[in-house]
Structures are given as structure tokens and as C-alpha cells.
Amino acid sequence: KTILSRIPLEETVEIPLQGTGWNPASAVKAVIRKDGISIAFYSLHICGSKGDGGHAHYLASEVLPREKSQRVIVAGDFNNRIGDNSLNFIEGVGMRPTWKDLKIELSQQFTYNALEPGKQGGVIDHIFYNASSGAKATDGNIIELQKPLSDHKPVWAELAFPR
């Protein structure tokens, strides 16, 4: 779980996430401020789940509703695919996956397992932003490397927030 920024990070904290699967689980959070505008970033690697007992549900029900920033980005390895119940909880609290803006068809794509493509697990790495911010993903994709650096392919997105 990493947050890299050219702008100094403020309000850095690790937030424990409760739920079924491996524990302890957490998200790291940092806030950046530029020209009087703040953006809260969360980076995570959580256990996949099928229902309301997982880390994604805890994030959606306990963490994100308490976030005070008007602009929020949550990114990482969710170990679930878009449309799974656990990610529906995230969308249910107003978070939008960048894949939807980019109109990228995910059914034939995968971010896991880059080291063994025959054992692919679909697209389980995502970037979400709060739709109430008015942001839109303007570009992004899954990065295809000839020699993978990890068992996950990197994902990226460019987000445009209105002033």
C-alpha cells in the first residue's frame, strides 16, 4: 500500500479495516493540498469477499462515510471484480470506478495473475473516486509489461476534478 506524490502528503494515517478473510487489513490514507483544494487518497490491499462481512463493506460503511474531503480517490487491490457484491457496496456510497468513465470492457481483461496468464483472476485492481465531486476519468488503462514486475498488472487513471 503506497501513495506517491510530487505534492507533500498531509494527514497520513493507516486505517484498520475489519472483516472476514486475512487480518489485520488496512488502508493507508493521505491528503494533498494544491491551490486551496484538497484530495484524500486511500491505498489498500484487501481480501476478496462475497457479502457484507468483508473489508470492502467495512470501508464503505464505516470509513468512507466519515471522510470530510470533497474529493476522494480509493485505489488498490480489492480482490473482487466490478459487479461483485463487495464492490457494489463501494459504489453504493457514491464511489465510481474509473473503468466506467473510460468505457473499458473488462470481461476479457485481467490484472491478476500477470506472472501466470493461464491462471488469470480477472480485473481485481481498481481506482474509484467519489462521484459527488464532479470528477471524471479522462484516461487510464491496465499497463501491459513484457516482463511483469508483480503478479498484478499496474492500473492507472487520470482524473479531472472541477474547481
N, C-alpha and C positions, 0 to 999 in steps of 0.2 A: 504494500500500500504506500504509494508515493504521490506527492504533489510537488511538481517542479514549476517554478515561476520566475520570470525576469523581474517581476514586481515583488517587493518584500511581502512575506507571509505574516499575517497577524492572527491573533486568536486561535493559535494552533492547539489542538486537543485530540486525544484519542477517546472515542465514544464506544463503550462496551455495547454489544448487541446480543440480546438474549434470544434463545430459540433452540429448536432441535437441530441435531447434526453436531459437527465438531464445535467444541467450545474450549477456551474462550474465543469469541469472534468480536471483531470491532471494525469501526470505520475511523479513518483519520480525517480531521476537518481543518481547514484553514480559510481565512478570509483575505482577499486582496482588495485594496482601495486605489482607485485611479480617478483623478479629476472629480473627487467627491462621490464617486459611485463605488459601491462595494458588491463583491460577488463572493458567495460562500461556496467552497468546493468540498466535496466529500469523496474520498477514495476508499474503496473497500474490496475485500475478497471474502465472500460469504458462502455458506453451504447452501446447495440447492434444496428446495422444499416444494411440497405439493399443496400446502394449505396454510392456515393461519397460525401455525406454530413455529414458523421459521424466522430466520434473521431478516429477510426482506419484509415480512409482515411487521416485525418489531420496528424496523426503520420507518416504515410507512405509518404506523400507528402511534409510535412514541417519540421518534426523533424529528422527522420532517415537520410535523405539525407545530413543533416548538421553535422552528427556525425563524429568526426575525429578519433575515436578509430578504430583500425583494427579488434578488437574482440568486438562483441556486443551481449548482451543477453536481450531479452524483454520477460517478464513473467507476468502473471496475469489473471484476469477475463476479457475476451474480449466480453462476452455475445454474441458470434457468434461461429458457428461451422466451422471446416476446410471445405473449398469449398464454403463458403458464399462469396459474392462479397467483403464485407469489409475486410475479411482476405486474399482474393486474392490480394488486394492492398498491404498488408504487404509482402506477398510472392513476389509480383511484383517488390519490391525494393531490392530483394536479401535475404530476411529473410526466413529461413526454419524451419518448425515446427519439434520438436523432434519426434513427432509421426511417421513421415515418415521414419526416420532412424531406429526406433525401430520396424517398421512394425506391429504396434498395430492397429487392426481393431476397429474403434471407433463406428461403426453404432449401436452396441448393448450395448455400454457403456454409462455412464453418470457421470458428475462431479456435476451436479445440478439436482435435489434437493435431497441432502443426507438425509434431515430430513423427507421428504415425497417421498419415492421412486416411488410411484404411479403417481407422478406429475413430472417425470423426464424431464429435458430440454436438454439432450444430453451432449456432451463434449464441454464445453464453456470456460474452463480454459486451457491455453496453455503456452508453453515455445518455443520461437523462438531464433535462432541465425543467424548471417549473414553468408551465405554460402561461401562468398569470403574469409572468414578467414581460410577455410580448416577444420573447426571443424566437428565433428561427434558426435551424441548422442550415447553413448555406453551402457547405461542402463537408465531405467526410467519406470514410470508407474503411475497409479492412485492408491492412497492409500485407501484401504478399511478398515474402522474402525467399530467395533461393535457398539460403541456409538459415532455418529458423533459429532465433535466439532463445526461444522458450517453447513450452508445449502449447502456449496460446499465441495466436497471431495478434499483433497490436491493432487497436482500433483508434480512429481519430475523428474529430469533428471540429468544424469552425462554426461558432455560434455568433449571431448578430443580435445584440440587445438594443432596443430603442432607448434613447436618452429620456 
